[in-house]
Amino acid sequence: MDLLYKSTRSENETVTASQAILKGLASDGGLFVPTSIPKLSVSLQELSGMSYKETAYVVMKEFLTDFTEEELKSCIDKAYDAKFDTEEIAPLVKAEGAYYLELFHGATIAFKDMALSILPHLLTTSARKNNVKNDIVILTATSGDTGKAALAGFADVPGTRIVVFYPKGGVSPIQEKQMVTQTGENTFVVGIKGNFDQAQSGVKAIFGDKELEKEMNDAGFQFSSANSINIGRLVPQVVYYVYAYARLLANGEISDGEEINVVVPTGNFGNILAAYYAKNMGLPIHKFICASNDNKVLYDFFTTGIYDKNREFILTMSPSMDILISSNLERLIYKIADCDSAKNNELMTALSSEGRYSITEEMKGKLQDFYGNYGSEEETSEIIKKIYEETGYVIDTHTAVAAVVYDKYTRETADTTKAVIASTASPFKFTRNVMNSIDPKYDAMDDFTLVDELSKISGVSVPNAIEEIRTAKVLHDTVCEVEEMKSVVKRFLEI
Ligand SMILES: *Cc1c(COP(=O)(O)O)cnc(C)c1O
């Protein structure tokens, strides 16, 4: 029997995994969740002998039950190949009393690669399984990281096109260079004369345009989204927690069945939710330590039971966590409401109308496994410097927020459970803030000199993703007004 997926907001739509991946969001605006979270079908001992790809298969097959073994293995093989600079895919590095799970060895050196390198293959396989004949057109608005990771994932994948809109002048020079040098016949990158919100609203308007949908269909195209609420992004993220546990066991760092803590620098709540799913599958996890930056909506939520986005939006040096609405939290809310979609719907309606909601005492009682805290900008800089000076290991600004919160947690609780910290980006991606944290003298240097300096002090060679853009040719120079976004998409698709 296939595992089915349903919406977090109503009871009347159940779909297969491949249909959920194709649709992205449920028709009622809810998120797709499995009707029950499956259990691991192999022992921890067996897992400890498996490679990353083997682990990916045994975890993902439990969620994507309508994929054949051959289909799923083919997706995994195409995703976790030489795009990653290590065969381990997600290595564990021990430093300062914790284990850093490096999720940044893919094409764009940030953790989004873990899911976005497989999503295109899951999506095209899903299309084939459901007799979709159209080419899939991915439309994304980005404030920096997601756009490049999606481009790298979809580039030259047969049956797909990808269009990325970014705010011209609103992303870092390195981020822009990464996107406009993207190769692949099916890729299209456009700067818009507007901010990220306008790019996002423009994309939403195009998605909702019925007339365009018909024109697209006549020409053999349909839109889809690579957004982090797609179940096809969540499921691949469960894998690396299982893999990390298995590595610890294989290396004799823990005993079979011993619980670990996981610490996750959080924005949209996707990464930490994947850890929660891993525990529900049977992985021995004690605490989920949720780390926020100065945008500490989640810290407030875990301490008070009130989610309130009515506050100032703060720009920090961990920009991928500058988020006030953590979309994936809805899946946890649904779970602690005992899968009561009406209750969840009521809270999400309050969130969209008033910007806040409050959970019941009973629901709050089900959050015992979570601990939330946050790191300020100053604390984040300090810990980068401290870990570097004490161990020689250099972490990025997002991972540093997690390190700060882990430090607060151990001081508060004296819990000695071994901890895995999700290391979500390479320090080479946020070089300036990382280097300035270590020594303000670096601020005078240009971006690529800093890259070389970082390589020198850390003893880590410059990742390919950075090396490439030093000399890469600009391949995309389209800039448009916000009002022109739709016509630009049509021009690209030649319709
Ligand atoms: C996206 C991102 C995060 C936040 O992950 P969520 O799944 O949105 O919580 C953290 N760090 C980096 C580097 C990211 O790119």
The ligand as an SDF file (V2000), in Angstrom:
LIG
                    3D

 15 15  0  0  0  0  0  0  0  0999 V2000
   18.3330   28.2480    3.9430 C   0  0  0  0  0  0  0  0  0  0  0  0
   19.4580   28.3330    4.9140 C   0  0  0  0  0  0  0  0  0  0  0  0
   19.2520   28.1840    6.3090 C   0  0  0  0  0  0  0  0  0  0  0  0
   17.8880   28.0010    6.9110 C   0  0  0  0  0  0  0  0  0  0  0  0
   17.3400   26.7390    6.6460 O   0  0  0  0  0  0  0  0  0  0  0  0
   15.7850   26.4810    6.8470 P   0  0  0  0  0  0  0  0  0  0  0  0
   15.5450   25.1110    6.3300 O   0  0  0  0  0  0  0  0  0  0  0  0
   15.1060   27.5380    6.0160 O   0  0  0  0  0  0  0  0  0  0  0  0
   15.4820   26.6310    8.2850 O   0  0  0  0  0  0  0  0  0  0  0  0
   20.3630   28.2230    7.1530 C   0  0  0  0  0  0  0  0  0  0  0  0
   21.5990   28.4360    6.6570 N   0  0  0  0  0  0  0  0  0  0  0  0
   21.8450   28.5880    5.3310 C   0  0  0  0  0  0  0  0  0  0  0  0
   23.2300   28.8280    4.8720 C   0  0  0  0  0  0  0  0  0  0  0  0
   20.7760   28.5390    4.4120 C   0  0  0  0  0  0  0  0  0  0  0  0
   21.0390   28.6970    3.1040 O   0  0  0  0  0  0  0  0  0  0  0  0
  1  2  1  0
  2  3  1  0
  2 14  2  0
  3  4  1  0
  3 10  2  0
  4  5  1  0
  5  6  1  0
  6  7  2  0
  6  8  1  0
  6  9  1  0
 10 11  1  0
 11 12  2  0
 12 13  1  0
 12 14  1  0
 14 15  1  0
M  END
$$$$
